[in-house]
Amino acid sequence: MVVASGIVLSLNWLFFFQAIENTSVANATLSYYTSPALVVLLSILFLKERLNMRGAISLSLGVLGIFIMILGPNKDIDSEGITGIIYGLIQVISS
């Protein structure tokens, strides 16, 4: 179990640095901190957990904030930026 944890942690850092290399530090960090929203969504899909109104509002605001930060009016994201964001999201899954 310790070896598996070490491998997953190594992948986590690898994808984080790949995200920083391919997009801005702000976008890489933002995609890293999307993990709570992703955990809630995956628990709804796979564990069939119910989401109350307060949780739904919180999740909606969090996802909206993520989209505003990444795709806001002052952002010019090219294919490398999208690649970095994808690396950041893969990192979230590996953490």
Helices and strands as residue ranges (DSSP letters): H 2-22, H 25-32, H 35-46, H 53-71, H 79-94
